[in-house]
């Protein structure tokens, strides 16, 4: 962000951000090279989960002191410690063309996002996912699907999974209303468990708990709990467990 300059309309106008300081970076004021980052936007699950943003290894990675700017700019990620600067780790601007609305000239929603960290240097602290590329891919997928609503435009292609692969594909559509289809594959037949939880981790619905065949299995969640009660709109956690894999994805139920 610091290379854009506060006077540059791209930083303030398109990204909806400003800098608290040009002279200092995050670690200069906090002394923290590897801060915790919280996904605080409601669509990303609130204050939990969180992850580490690596700034000190293998070389120093400076984090800019970014602050939100504009009526339609929302904070997406927060530092555990901001040293009293009001700096945040990410912002989402719902008005990148600066016309005071969420829509562009063609009538479509337009959004822009800025993070003060690189997704290539984040490590798991709260998502319960594998480290490295898979973790970064899942984190970016959350942003695209939940904040930009840029998930698949249609259901998965009707192509069988590669043999010998255990995979959790998540759910489509997402966000959804009134129902979504959950898809997973097992390398070989065995036990599998798929559950839906609220953001506090409380069980809402068990979709499958028992034997599953090798290959692809599809399940449907209709947005109801075990008693058949329709659940409120919001973020839910979809958890998958098999012999060789544990995974979690977010679901957004709309009304």
Buried (B, 14 or more C-beta within 10 A) or exposed (E): BBEBEEEEEEBBBBBBBBBBBEEBBBBEBBEBBBBBBBBBBBBBBBEBBBBBBBBEEEEEBEBBBBBBBBEBBBBBBBBEBBBEBEBBBBBBBBBBBBEEEBEEEEEEEBBBBBBBBEBEBBEBBBBEBBEEEEBBEBBBBBBEBBBEBEBEEEEBEEEEBEEEEBBBBBBBBBBBEEEBBBBBBBBEEBEBBBBBBBBEEEEBBEBBEEEBEBBBBEBEBEBBBEEEEEBEEBBBBBBBBBEEBEBBBBBBBEE
